[in-house]
Amino acid sequence: MAFPTAVNSQITDSVTQVNTEVLGEGPAVATGNLFVATSQALANAAHNATTNQQLATTSQQATTTIGVTNIFSLGASSSGEATSKVFA
């Protein structure tokens, strides 16, 4: 039983119980916040990886197109000359 005060003992008991509840819930709330932050960070990382792959594919397609265009723009004699030097 609480010490006698000018405040009703039921009020002091109620405040004590609420304070105990808050202290008891603290670790669970902190762990929940940690899990939410971690899952959001992992989701952002996965999204960034997908976006980077898409951008890399676009760059690779552009590079391949330029390379093929350069190969086709060469004359037959120059490509034959280059091929003979590669295999010689």
PDB file with one MODEL, atoms N, CA, C and O in Angstrom:
MODEL        1
ATOM      1  N   MET A   1       0.842  -1.176   0.000  1.00  0.00           N
ATOM      2  CA  MET A   1       0.000   0.000   0.000  1.00  0.00           C
ATOM      3  C   MET A   1       0.886   1.238   0.000  1.00  0.00           C
ATOM      4  O   MET A   1       1.925   1.279   0.659  1.00  0.00           O
ATOM      5  N   ALA A   2       0.454   2.245  -0.753  1.00  0.00           N
ATOM      6  CA  ALA A   2       1.232   3.469  -0.855  1.00  0.00           C
ATOM      7  C   ALA A   2       1.138   4.278   0.431  1.00  0.00           C
ATOM      8  O   ALA A   2       0.224   4.100   1.236  1.00  0.00           O
ATOM      9  N   PHE A   3       2.110   5.172   0.601  1.00  0.00           N
ATOM     10  CA  PHE A   3       2.082   6.031   1.783  1.00  0.00           C
ATOM     11  C   PHE A   3       0.865   6.952   1.722  1.00  0.00           C
ATOM     12  O   PHE A   3       0.479   7.389   0.638  1.00  0.00           O
ATOM     13  N   PRO A   4       0.267   7.246   2.853  1.00  0.00           N
ATOM     14  CA  PRO A   4      -0.906   8.130   2.831  1.00  0.00           C
ATOM     15  C   PRO A   4      -0.511   9.549   2.412  1.00  0.00           C
ATOM     16  O   PRO A   4       0.419  10.137   2.964  1.00  0.00           O
ATOM     17  N   THR A   5      -1.222  10.076   1.445  1.00  0.00           N
ATOM     18  CA  THR A   5      -0.986  11.444   0.965  1.00  0.00           C
ATOM     19  C   THR A   5      -2.325  12.146   0.834  1.00  0.00           C
ATOM     20  O   THR A   5      -3.374  11.587   1.153  1.00  0.00           O
ATOM     21  N   ALA A   6      -2.266  13.383   0.358  1.00  0.00           N
ATOM     22  CA  ALA A   6      -3.498  14.144   0.149  1.00  0.00           C
ATOM     23  C   ALA A   6      -4.243  13.627  -1.074  1.00  0.00           C
ATOM     24  O   ALA A   6      -5.424  13.922  -1.255  1.00  0.00           O
ATOM     25  N   VAL A   7      -3.539  12.839  -1.931  1.00  0.00           N
ATOM     26  CA  VAL A   7      -4.149  12.287  -3.133  1.00  0.00           C
ATOM     27  C   VAL A   7      -4.704  10.908  -2.803  1.00  0.00           C
ATOM     28  O   VAL A   7      -4.123  10.163  -2.014  1.00  0.00           O
ATOM     29  N   ASN A   8      -5.816  10.587  -3.407  1.00  0.00           N
ATOM     30  CA  ASN A   8      -6.434   9.284  -3.204  1.00  0.00           C
ATOM     31  C   ASN A   8      -5.450   8.179  -3.607  1.00  0.00           C
ATOM     32  O   ASN A   8      -4.790   8.289  -4.640  1.00  0.00           O
ATOM     33  N   SER A   9      -5.349   7.138  -2.817  1.00  0.00           N
ATOM     34  CA  SER A   9      -4.397   6.073  -3.099  1.00  0.00           C
ATOM     35  C   SER A   9      -4.726   5.338  -4.392  1.00  0.00           C
ATOM     36  O   SER A   9      -3.826   4.771  -5.012  1.00  0.00           O
ATOM     37  N   GLN A  10      -5.980   5.330  -4.815  1.00  0.00           N
ATOM     38  CA  GLN A  10      -6.332   4.697  -6.091  1.00  0.00           C
ATOM     39  C   GLN A  10      -5.711   5.446  -7.265  1.00  0.00           C
ATOM     40  O   GLN A  10      -5.324   4.840  -8.264  1.00  0.00           O
ATOM     41  N   ILE A  11      -5.621   6.766  -7.138  1.00  0.00           N
ATOM     42  CA  ILE A  11      -5.003   7.567  -8.208  1.00  0.00           C
ATOM     43  C   ILE A  11      -3.512   7.284  -8.277  1.00  0.00           C
ATOM     44  O   ILE A  11      -2.968   7.082  -9.362  1.00  0.00           O
ATOM     45  N   THR A  12      -2.855   7.269  -7.139  1.00  0.00           N
ATOM     46  CA  THR A  12      -1.415   6.993  -7.161  1.00  0.00           C
ATOM     47  C   THR A  12      -1.140   5.590  -7.664  1.00  0.00           C
ATOM     48  O   THR A  12      -0.162   5.383  -8.382  1.00  0.00           O
ATOM     49  N   ASP A  13      -1.972   4.619  -7.311  1.00  0.00           N
ATOM     50  CA  ASP A  13      -1.791   3.258  -7.828  1.00  0.00           C
ATOM     51  C   ASP A  13      -1.992   3.222  -9.334  1.00  0.00           C
ATOM     52  O   ASP A  13      -1.258   2.534 -10.043  1.00  0.00           O
ATOM     53  N   SER A  14      -2.976   3.954  -9.824  1.00  0.00           N
ATOM     54  CA  SER A  14      -3.232   3.992 -11.263  1.00  0.00           C
ATOM     55  C   SER A  14      -2.043   4.585 -12.014  1.00  0.00           C
ATOM     56  O   SER A  14      -1.622   4.050 -13.040  1.00  0.00           O
ATOM     57  N   VAL A  15      -1.500   5.695 -11.500  1.00  0.00           N
ATOM     58  CA  VAL A  15      -0.338   6.328 -12.138  1.00  0.00           C
ATOM     59  C   VAL A  15       0.859   5.387 -12.107  1.00  0.00           C
ATOM     60  O   VAL A  15       1.600   5.295 -13.085  1.00  0.00           O
ATOM     61  N   THR A  16       1.050   4.699 -11.009  1.00  0.00           N
ATOM     62  CA  THR A  16       2.169   3.748 -10.895  1.00  0.00           C
ATOM     63  C   THR A  16       2.016   2.619 -11.911  1.00  0.00           C
ATOM     64  O   THR A  16       2.993   2.208 -12.536  1.00  0.00           O
ATOM     65  N   GLN A  17       0.788   2.116 -12.078  1.00  0.00           N
ATOM     66  CA  GLN A  17       0.566   1.037 -13.029  1.00  0.00           C
ATOM     67  C   GLN A  17       0.807   1.498 -14.459  1.00  0.00           C
ATOM     68  O   GLN A  17       1.369   0.758 -15.267  1.00  0.00           O
ATOM     69  N   VAL A  18       0.381   2.727 -14.776  1.00  0.00           N
ATOM     70  CA  VAL A  18       0.613   3.255 -16.128  1.00  0.00           C
ATOM     71  C   VAL A  18       2.105   3.415 -16.374  1.00  0.00           C
ATOM     72  O   VAL A  18       2.597   3.059 -17.444  1.00  0.00           O
ATOM     73  N   ASN A  19       2.830   3.946 -15.396  1.00  0.00           N
ATOM     74  CA  ASN A  19       4.278   4.103 -15.558  1.00  0.00           C
ATOM     75  C   ASN A  19       4.960   2.754 -15.737  1.00  0.00           C
ATOM     76  O   ASN A  19       5.879   2.624 -16.545  1.00  0.00           O
ATOM     77  N   THR A  20       4.518   1.759 -14.995  1.00  0.00           N
ATOM     78  CA  THR A  20       5.084   0.409 -15.136  1.00  0.00           C
ATOM     79  C   THR A  20       4.789  -0.161 -16.501  1.00  0.00           C
ATOM     80  O   THR A  20       5.637  -0.816 -17.107  1.00  0.00           O
ATOM     81  N   GLU A  21       3.569   0.090 -16.993  1.00  0.00           N
ATOM     82  CA  GLU A  21       3.206  -0.405 -18.319  1.00  0.00           C
ATOM     83  C   GLU A  21       4.078   0.234 -19.403  1.00  0.00           C
ATOM     84  O   GLU A  21       4.543  -0.449 -20.316  1.00  0.00           O
ATOM     85  N   VAL A  22       4.294   1.538 -19.296  1.00  0.00           N
ATOM     86  CA  VAL A  22       5.123   2.237 -20.281  1.00  0.00           C
ATOM     87  C   VAL A  22       6.538   1.681 -20.266  1.00  0.00           C
ATOM     88  O   VAL A  22       7.128   1.450 -21.322  1.00  0.00           O
ATOM     89  N   LEU A  23       7.081   1.467 -19.082  1.00  0.00           N
ATOM     90  CA  LEU A  23       8.432   0.913 -18.983  1.00  0.00           C
ATOM     91  C   LEU A  23       8.486  -0.506 -19.539  1.00  0.00           C
ATOM     92  O   LEU A  23       9.477  -0.905 -20.151  1.00  0.00           O
ATOM     93  N   GLY A  24       7.417  -1.261 -19.322  1.00  0.00           N
ATOM     94  CA  GLY A  24       7.383  -2.637 -19.818  1.00  0.00           C
ATOM     95  C   GLY A  24       7.249  -2.727 -21.322  1.00  0.00           C
ATOM     96  O   GLY A  24       7.780  -3.647 -21.944  1.00  0.00           O
ATOM     97  N   GLU A  25       6.529  -1.760 -21.920  1.00  0.00           N
ATOM     98  CA  GLU A  25       6.326  -1.781 -23.366  1.00  0.00           C
ATOM     99  C   GLU A  25       7.502  -1.197 -24.140  1.00  0.00           C
ATOM    100  O   GLU A  25       7.611  -1.415 -25.346  1.00  0.00           O
ATOM    101  N   GLY A  26       8.366  -0.473 -23.481  1.00  0.00           N
ATOM    102  CA  GLY A  26       9.476   0.210 -24.156  1.00  0.00           C
ATOM    103  C   GLY A  26      10.325  -0.686 -25.037  1.00  0.00           C
ATOM    104  O   GLY A  26      10.530  -0.361 -26.206  1.00  0.00           O
ATOM    105  N   PRO A  27      10.832  -1.810 -24.522  1.00  0.00           N
ATOM    106  CA  PRO A  27      11.655  -2.674 -25.375  1.00  0.00           C
ATOM    107  C   PRO A  27      10.911  -3.221 -26.584  1.00  0.00           C
ATOM    108  O   PRO A  27      11.483  -3.331 -27.668  1.00  0.00           O
ATOM    109  N   ALA A  28       9.630  -3.568 -26.405  1.00  0.00           N
ATOM    110  CA  ALA A  28       8.862  -4.104 -27.527  1.00  0.00           C
ATOM    111  C   ALA A  28       8.656  -3.046 -28.606  1.00  0.00           C
ATOM    112  O   ALA A  28       8.762  -3.344 -29.796  1.00  0.00           O
ATOM    113  N   VAL A  29       8.363  -1.819 -28.201  1.00  0.00           N
ATOM    114  CA  VAL A  29       8.172  -0.740 -29.167  1.00  0.00           C
ATOM    115  C   VAL A  29       9.484  -0.438 -29.881  1.00  0.00           C
ATOM    116  O   VAL A  29       9.501  -0.229 -31.094  1.00  0.00           O
ATOM    117  N   ALA A  30      10.575  -0.414 -29.134  1.00  0.00           N
ATOM    118  CA  ALA A  30      11.881  -0.147 -29.748  1.00  0.00           C
ATOM    119  C   ALA A  30      12.246  -1.236 -30.753  1.00  0.00           C
ATOM    120  O   ALA A  30      12.769  -0.942 -31.828  1.00  0.00           O
ATOM    121  N   THR A  31      11.975  -2.481 -30.408  1.00  0.00           N
ATOM    122  CA  THR A  31      12.271  -3.585 -31.326  1.00  0.00           C
ATOM    123  C   THR A  31      11.400  -3.491 -32.576  1.00  0.00           C
ATOM    124  O   THR A  31      11.876  -3.727 -33.686  1.00  0.00           O
ATOM    125  N   GLY A  32      10.131  -3.147 -32.396  1.00  0.00           N
ATOM    126  CA  GLY A  32       9.250  -2.970 -33.552  1.00  0.00           C
ATOM    127  C   GLY A  32       9.733  -1.867 -34.469  1.00  0.00           C
ATOM    128  O   GLY A  32       9.721  -2.025 -35.690  1.00  0.00           O
ATOM    129  N   ASN A  33      10.159  -0.750 -33.894  1.00  0.00           N
ATOM    130  CA  ASN A  33      10.699   0.348 -34.704  1.00  0.00           C
ATOM    131  C   ASN A  33      11.960  -0.080 -35.446  1.00  0.00           C
ATOM    132  O   ASN A  33      12.162   0.298 -36.600  1.00  0.00           O
ATOM    133  N   LEU A  34      12.804  -0.864 -34.788  1.00  0.00           N
ATOM    134  CA  LEU A  34      14.008  -1.360 -35.442  1.00  0.00           C
ATOM    135  C   LEU A  34      13.665  -2.246 -36.628  1.00  0.00           C
ATOM    136  O   LEU A  34      14.270  -2.132 -37.694  1.00  0.00           O
ATOM    137  N   PHE A  35      12.682  -3.138 -36.438  1.00  0.00           N
ATOM    138  CA  PHE A  35      12.293  -4.036 -37.529  1.00  0.00           C
ATOM    139  C   PHE A  35      11.703  -3.268 -38.701  1.00  0.00           C
ATOM    140  O   PHE A  35      11.980  -3.591 -39.856  1.00  0.00           O
ATOM    141  N   VAL A  36      10.898  -2.262 -38.418  1.00  0.00           N
ATOM    142  CA  VAL A  36      10.307  -1.463 -39.495  1.00  0.00           C
ATOM    143  C   VAL A  36      11.394  -0.707 -40.259  1.00  0.00           C
ATOM    144  O   VAL A  36      11.384  -0.684 -41.489  1.00  0.00           O
ATOM    145  N   ALA A  37      12.321  -0.095 -39.542  1.00  0.00           N
ATOM    146  CA  ALA A  37      13.399   0.650 -40.203  1.00  0.00           C
ATOM    147  C   ALA A  37      14.283  -0.272 -41.029  1.00  0.00           C
ATOM    148  O   ALA A  37      14.688   0.079 -42.138  1.00  0.00           O
ATOM    149  N   THR A  38      14.584  -1.451 -40.493  1.00  0.00           N
ATOM    150  CA  THR A  38      15.426  -2.403 -41.220  1.00  0.00           C
ATOM    151  C   THR A  38      14.738  -2.904 -42.474  1.00  0.00           C
ATOM    152  O   THR A  38      15.361  -2.990 -43.532  1.00  0.00           O
ATOM    153  N   SER A  39      13.454  -3.237 -42.368  1.00  0.00           N
ATOM    154  CA  SER A  39      12.742  -3.736 -43.551  1.00  0.00           C
ATOM    155  C   SER A  39      12.610  -2.657 -44.609  1.00  0.00           C
ATOM    156  O   SER A  39      12.669  -2.950 -45.803  1.00  0.00           O
ATOM    157  N   GLN A  40      12.432  -1.419 -44.188  1.00  0.00           N
ATOM    158  CA  GLN A  40      12.350  -0.333 -45.168  1.00  0.00           C
ATOM    159  C   GLN A  40      13.696  -0.131 -45.864  1.00  0.00           C
ATOM    160  O   GLN A  40      13.745   0.104 -47.072  1.00  0.00           O
ATOM    161  N   ALA A  41      14.773  -0.221 -45.109  1.00  0.00           N
ATOM    162  CA  ALA A  41      16.101  -0.075 -45.714  1.00  0.00           C
ATOM    163  C   ALA A  41      16.383  -1.200 -46.707  1.00  0.00           C
ATOM    164  O   ALA A  41      16.936  -0.959 -47.781  1.00  0.00           O
ATOM    165  N   LEU A  42      16.004  -2.428 -46.348  1.00  0.00           N
ATOM    166  CA  LEU A  42      16.212  -3.553 -47.272  1.00  0.00           C
ATOM    167  C   LEU A  42      15.355  -3.421 -48.521  1.00  0.00           C
ATOM    168  O   LEU A  42      15.800  -3.757 -49.618  1.00  0.00           O
ATOM    169  N   ALA A  43      14.137  -2.937 -48.364  1.00  0.00           N
ATOM    170  CA  ALA A  43      13.271  -2.732 -49.527  1.00  0.00           C
ATOM    171  C   ALA A  43      13.850  -1.668 -50.451  1.00  0.00           C
ATOM    172  O   ALA A  43      13.818  -1.816 -51.672  1.00  0.00           O
ATOM    173  N   ASN A  44      14.376  -0.601 -49.869  1.00  0.00           N
ATOM    174  CA  ASN A  44      15.012   0.441 -50.686  1.00  0.00           C
ATOM    175  C   ASN A  44      16.238  -0.105 -51.412  1.00  0.00           C
ATOM    176  O   ASN A  44      16.476   0.236 -52.571  1.00  0.00           O
ATOM    177  N   ALA A  45      17.013  -0.947 -50.740  1.00  0.00           N
ATOM    178  CA  ALA A  45      18.199  -1.530 -51.377  1.00  0.00           C
ATOM    179  C   ALA A  45      17.804  -2.424 -52.553  1.00  0.00           C
ATOM    180  O   ALA A  45      18.447  -2.390 -53.603  1.00  0.00           O
ATOM    181  N   ALA A  46      16.756  -3.220 -52.382  1.00  0.00           N
ATOM    182  CA  ALA A  46      16.296  -4.088 -53.468  1.00  0.00           C
ATOM    183  C   ALA A  46      15.776  -3.259 -54.636  1.00  0.00           C
ATOM    184  O   ALA A  46      16.033  -3.581 -55.796  1.00  0.00           O
ATOM    185  N   HIS A  47      15.049  -2.199 -54.330  1.00  0.00           N
ATOM    186  CA  HIS A  47      14.537  -1.332 -55.393  1.00  0.00           C
ATOM    187  C   HIS A  47      15.678  -0.652 -56.136  1.00  0.00           C
ATOM    188  O   HIS A  47      15.655  -0.556 -57.363  1.00  0.00           O
ATOM    189  N   ASN A  48      16.675  -0.180 -55.397  1.00  0.00           N
ATOM    190  CA  ASN A  48      17.832   0.457 -56.038  1.00  0.00           C
ATOM    191  C   ASN A  48      18.594  -0.524 -56.920  1.00  0.00           C
ATOM    192  O   ASN A  48      19.063  -0.158 -57.997  1.00  0.00           O
ATOM    193  N   ALA A  49      18.718  -1.772 -56.466  1.00  0.00           N
ATOM    194  CA  ALA A  49      19.418  -2.777 -57.270  1.00  0.00           C
ATOM    195  C   ALA A  49      18.674  -3.032 -58.581  1.00  0.00           C
ATOM    196  O   ALA A  49      19.295  -3.142 -59.639  1.00  0.00           O
ATOM    197  N   THR A  50      17.359  -3.125 -58.510  1.00  0.00           N
ATOM    198  CA  THR A  50      16.567  -3.340 -59.721  1.00  0.00           C
ATOM    199  C   THR A  50      16.701  -2.158 -60.671  1.00  0.00           C
ATOM    200  O   THR A  50      16.871  -2.343 -61.877  1.00  0.00           O
ATOM    201  N   THR A  51      16.626  -0.954 -60.136  1.00  0.00           N
ATOM    202  CA  THR A  51      16.763   0.240 -60.974  1.00  0.00           C
ATOM    203  C   THR A  51      18.137   0.302 -61.621  1.00  0.00           C
ATOM    204  O   THR A  51      18.249   0.646 -62.797  1.00  0.00           O
ATOM    205  N   ASN A  52      19.175  -0.023 -60.879  1.00  0.00           N
ATOM    206  CA  ASN A  52      20.534  -0.013 -61.436  1.00  0.00           C
ATOM    207  C   ASN A  52      20.691  -1.046 -62.537  1.00  0.00           C
ATOM    208  O   ASN A  52      21.366  -0.787 -63.533  1.00  0.00           O
ATOM    209  N   GLN A  53      20.080  -2.213 -62.376  1.00  0.00           N
ATOM    210  CA  GLN A  53      20.145  -3.233 -63.429  1.00  0.00           C
ATOM    211  C   GLN A  53      19.451  -2.752 -64.697  1.00  0.00           C
ATOM    212  O   GLN A  53      19.946  -2.966 -65.804  1.00  0.00           O
ATOM    213  N   GLN A  54      18.311  -2.104 -64.530  1.00  0.00           N
ATOM    214  CA  GLN A  54      17.593  -1.598 -65.696  1.00  0.00           C
ATOM    215  C   GLN A  54      18.402  -0.528 -66.418  1.00  0.00           C
ATOM    216  O   GLN A  54      18.473  -0.519 -67.647  1.00  0.00           O
ATOM    217  N   LEU A  55      19.011   0.372 -65.654  1.00  0.00           N
ATOM    218  CA  LEU A  55      19.815   1.426 -66.267  1.00  0.00           C
ATOM    219  C   LEU A  55      21.058   0.852 -66.940  1.00  0.00           C
ATOM    220  O   LEU A  55      21.466   1.325 -68.001  1.00  0.00           O
ATOM    221  N   ALA A  56      21.657  -0.162 -66.331  1.00  0.00           N
ATOM    222  CA  ALA A  56      22.828  -0.796 -66.933  1.00  0.00           C
ATOM    223  C   ALA A  56      22.461  -1.481 -68.245  1.00  0.00           C
ATOM    224  O   ALA A  56      23.220  -1.428 -69.213  1.00  0.00           O
ATOM    225  N   THR A  57      21.303  -2.120 -68.272  1.00  0.00           N
ATOM    226  CA  THR A  57      20.862  -2.779 -69.506  1.00  0.00           C
ATOM    227  C   THR A  57      20.670  -1.764 -70.617  1.00  0.00           C
ATOM    228  O   THR A  57      21.043  -2.022 -71.761  1.00  0.00           O
ATOM    229  N   THR A  58      20.096  -0.621 -70.299  1.00  0.00           N
ATOM    230  CA  THR A  58      19.902   0.429 -71.305  1.00  0.00           C
ATOM    231  C   THR A  58      21.245   0.919 -71.837  1.00  0.00           C
ATOM    232  O   THR A  58      21.406   1.108 -73.043  1.00  0.00           O
ATOM    233  N   SER A  59      22.201   1.123 -70.948  1.00  0.00           N
ATOM    234  CA  SER A  59      23.541   1.571 -71.380  1.00  0.00           C
ATOM    235  C   SER A  59      24.225   0.509 -72.232  1.00  0.00           C
ATOM    236  O   SER A  59      24.879   0.832 -73.224  1.00  0.00           O
ATOM    237  N   GLN A  60      24.077  -0.745 -71.851  1.00  0.00           N
ATOM    238  CA  GLN A  60      24.704  -1.828 -72.621  1.00  0.00           C
ATOM    239  C   GLN A  60      24.087  -1.949 -74.013  1.00  0.00           C
ATOM    240  O   GLN A  60      24.793  -2.197 -74.991  1.00  0.00           O
ATOM    241  N   GLN A  61      22.777  -1.776 -74.098  1.00  0.00           N
ATOM    242  CA  GLN A  61      22.130  -1.826 -75.410  1.00  0.00           C
ATOM    243  C   GLN A  61      22.615  -0.684 -76.293  1.00  0.00           C
ATOM    244  O   GLN A  61      22.862  -0.879 -77.483  1.00  0.00           O
ATOM    245  N   ALA A  62      22.750   0.497 -75.720  1.00  0.00           N
ATOM    246  CA  ALA A  62      23.235   1.639 -76.496  1.00  0.00           C
ATOM    247  C   ALA A  62      24.673   1.416 -76.961  1.00  0.00           C
ATOM    248  O   ALA A  62      25.028   1.724 -78.099  1.00  0.00           O
ATOM    249  N   THR A  63      25.486   0.879 -76.066  1.00  0.00           N
ATOM    250  CA  THR A  63      26.888   0.609 -76.426  1.00  0.00           C
ATOM    251  C   THR A  63      26.976  -0.434 -77.529  1.00  0.00           C
ATOM    252  O   THR A  63      27.762  -0.287 -78.465  1.00  0.00           O
ATOM    253  N   THR A  64      26.177  -1.479 -77.425  1.00  0.00           N
ATOM    254  CA  THR A  64      26.174  -2.523 -78.455  1.00  0.00           C
ATOM    255  C   THR A  64      25.722  -1.955 -79.792  1.00  0.00           C
ATOM    256  O   THR A  64      26.305  -2.271 -80.829  1.00  0.00           O
ATOM    257  N   THR A  65      24.696  -1.126 -79.779  1.00  0.00           N
ATOM    258  CA  THR A  65      24.205  -0.517 -81.017  1.00  0.00           C
ATOM    259  C   THR A  65      25.284   0.337 -81.670  1.00  0.00           C
ATOM    260  O   THR A  65      25.477   0.279 -82.885  1.00  0.00           O
ATOM    261  N   ILE A  66      25.981   1.123 -80.873  1.00  0.00           N
ATOM    262  CA  ILE A  66      27.053   1.964 -81.428  1.00  0.00           C
ATOM    263  C   ILE A  66      28.179   1.097 -81.987  1.00  0.00           C
ATOM    264  O   ILE A  66      28.723   1.386 -83.052  1.00  0.00           O
ATOM    265  N   GLY A  67      28.526   0.024 -81.255  1.00  0.00           N
ATOM    266  CA  GLY A  67      29.589  -0.864 -81.741  1.00  0.00           C
ATOM    267  C   GLY A  67      29.228  -1.540 -83.051  1.00  0.00           C
ATOM    268  O   GLY A  67      30.052  -1.614 -83.963  1.00  0.00           O
ATOM    269  N   VAL A  68      28.001  -2.034 -83.150  1.00  0.00           N
ATOM    270  CA  VAL A  68      27.571  -2.690 -84.392  1.00  0.00           C
ATOM    271  C   VAL A  68      27.513  -1.678 -85.528  1.00  0.00           C
ATOM    272  O   VAL A  68      27.896  -1.981 -86.659  1.00  0.00           O
ATOM    273  N   THR A  69      27.040  -0.490 -85.229  1.00  0.00           N
ATOM    274  CA  THR A  69      27.002   0.562 -86.260  1.00  0.00           C
ATOM    275  C   THR A  69      28.404   0.887 -86.754  1.00  0.00           C
ATOM    276  O   THR A  69      28.610   1.072 -87.953  1.00  0.00           O
ATOM    277  N   ASN A  70      29.356   0.956 -85.855  1.00  0.00           N
ATOM    278  CA  ASN A  70      30.745   1.217 -86.258  1.00  0.00           C
ATOM    279  C   ASN A  70      31.310   0.085 -87.096  1.00  0.00           C
ATOM    280  O   ASN A  70      32.043   0.322 -88.057  1.00  0.00           O
ATOM    281  N   ILE A  71      30.974  -1.141 -86.736  1.00  0.00           N
ATOM    282  CA  ILE A  71      31.474  -2.288 -87.521  1.00  0.00           C
ATOM    283  C   ILE A  71      30.901  -2.255 -88.932  1.00  0.00           C
ATOM    284  O   ILE A  71      31.617  -2.475 -89.909  1.00  0.00           O
ATOM    285  N   PHE A  72      29.591  -1.975 -89.030  1.00  0.00           N
ATOM    286  CA  PHE A  72      28.956  -1.948 -90.349  1.00  0.00           C
ATOM    287  C   PHE A  72      29.379  -0.749 -91.180  1.00  0.00           C
ATOM    288  O   PHE A  72      29.272  -0.784 -92.406  1.00  0.00           O
ATOM    289  N   SER A  73      29.856   0.308 -90.540  1.00  0.00           N
ATOM    290  CA  SER A  73      30.273   1.490 -91.293  1.00  0.00           C
ATOM    291  C   SER A  73      31.665   1.321 -91.896  1.00  0.00           C
ATOM    292  O   SER A  73      32.069   2.101 -92.759  1.00  0.00           O
ATOM    293  N   LEU A  74      32.398   0.304 -91.445  1.00  0.00           N
ATOM    294  CA  LEU A  74      33.725   0.059 -92.011  1.00  0.00           C
ATOM    295  C   LEU A  74      33.586  -0.536 -93.406  1.00  0.00           C
ATOM    296  O   LEU A  74      32.617  -1.235 -93.700  1.00  0.00           O
ATOM    297  N   GLY A  75      34.539  -0.259 -94.239  1.00  0.00           N
ATOM    298  CA  GLY A  75      34.536  -0.870 -95.561  1.00  0.00           C
ATOM    299  C   GLY A  75      34.969  -2.333 -95.466  1.00  0.00           C
ATOM    300  O   GLY A  75      35.571  -2.754 -94.479  1.00  0.00           O
ATOM    301  N   ALA A  76      34.653  -3.090 -96.501  1.00  0.00           N
ATOM    302  CA  ALA A  76      34.985  -4.516 -96.508  1.00  0.00           C
ATOM    303  C   ALA A  76      36.489  -4.726 -96.489  1.00  0.00           C
ATOM    304  O   ALA A  76      36.979  -5.650 -95.838  1.00  0.00           O
ATOM    305  N   SER A  77      37.218  -3.887 -97.188  1.00  0.00           N
ATOM    306  CA  SER A  77      38.670  -4.074 -97.246  1.00  0.00           C
ATOM    307  C   SER A  77      39.315  -3.792 -95.884  1.00  0.00           C
ATOM    308  O   SER A  77      40.230  -4.506 -95.474  1.00  0.00           O
ATOM    309  N   SER A  78      38.845  -2.763 -95.188  1.00  0.00           N
ATOM    310  CA  SER A  78      39.461  -2.449 -93.899  1.00  0.00           C
ATOM    311  C   SER A  78      39.129  -3.516 -92.860  1.00  0.00           C
ATOM    312  O   SER A  78      39.971  -3.842 -92.024  1.00  0.00           O
ATOM    313  N   SER A  79      37.897  -4.073 -92.900  1.00  0.00           N
ATOM    314  CA  SER A  79      37.575  -5.121 -91.939  1.00  0.00           C
ATOM    315  C   SER A  79      38.332  -6.397 -92.286  1.00  0.00           C
ATOM    316  O   SER A  79      38.728  -7.140 -91.388  1.00  0.00           O
ATOM    317  N   GLY A  80      38.538  -6.660 -93.560  1.00  0.00           N
ATOM    318  CA  GLY A  80      39.342  -7.825 -93.935  1.00  0.00           C
ATOM    319  C   GLY A  80      40.781  -7.675 -93.500  1.00  0.00           C
ATOM    320  O   GLY A  80      41.402  -8.629 -93.033  1.00  0.00           O
ATOM    321  N   GLU A  81      41.307  -6.476 -93.654  1.00  0.00           N
ATOM    322  CA  GLU A  81      42.677  -6.181 -93.232  1.00  0.00           C
ATOM    323  C   GLU A  81      42.814  -6.371 -91.724  1.00  0.00           C
ATOM    324  O   GLU A  81      43.783  -6.974 -91.263  1.00  0.00           O
ATOM    325  N   ALA A  82      41.863  -5.867 -90.960  1.00  0.00           N
ATOM    326  CA  ALA A  82      41.918  -5.986 -89.514  1.00  0.00           C
ATOM    327  C   ALA A  82      41.799  -7.440 -89.080  1.00  0.00           C
ATOM    328  O   ALA A  82      42.474  -7.876 -88.148  1.00  0.00           O
ATOM    329  N   THR A  83      40.932  -8.191 -89.765  1.00  0.00           N
ATOM    330  CA  THR A  83      40.753  -9.609 -89.423  1.00  0.00           C
ATOM    331  C   THR A  83      42.016 -10.404 -89.723  1.00  0.00           C
ATOM    332  O   THR A  83      42.392 -11.290 -88.955  1.00  0.00           O
ATOM    333  N   SER A  84      42.668 -10.093 -90.830  1.00  0.00           N
ATOM    334  CA  SER A  84      43.888 -10.830 -91.170  1.00  0.00           C
ATOM    335  C   SER A  84      44.997 -10.552 -90.144  1.00  0.00           C
ATOM    336  O   SER A  84      45.816 -11.427 -89.864  1.00  0.00           O
ATOM    337  N   LYS A  85      45.020  -9.337 -89.587  1.00  0.00           N
ATOM    338  CA  LYS A  85      46.030  -9.024 -88.564  1.00  0.00           C
ATOM    339  C   LYS A  85      45.704  -9.735 -87.248  1.00  0.00           C
ATOM    340  O   LYS A  85      46.611 -10.103 -86.502  1.00  0.00           O
ATOM    341  N   VAL A  86      44.428  -9.926 -86.967  1.00  0.00           N
ATOM    342  CA  VAL A  86      44.047 -10.601 -85.728  1.00  0.00           C
ATOM    343  C   VAL A  86      44.453 -12.054 -85.801  1.00  0.00           C
ATOM    344  O   VAL A  86      44.995 -12.590 -84.834  1.00  0.00           O
ATOM    345  N   PHE A  87      44.200 -12.717 -86.947  1.00  0.00           N
ATOM    346  CA  PHE A  87      44.466 -14.156 -87.071  1.00  0.00           C
ATOM    347  C   PHE A  87      45.893 -14.466 -87.502  1.00  0.00           C
ATOM    348  O   PHE A  87      46.279 -15.635 -87.540  1.00  0.00           O
ATOM    349  N   ALA A  88      46.667 -13.470 -87.819  1.00  0.00           N
ATOM    350  CA  ALA A  88      48.045 -13.724 -88.274  1.00  0.00           C
ATOM    351  C   ALA A  88      48.979 -14.018 -87.133  1.00  0.00           C
ATOM    352  O   ALA A  88      50.168 -14.252 -87.353  1.00  0.00           O
TER     353      ALA A  88
ENDMDL
END
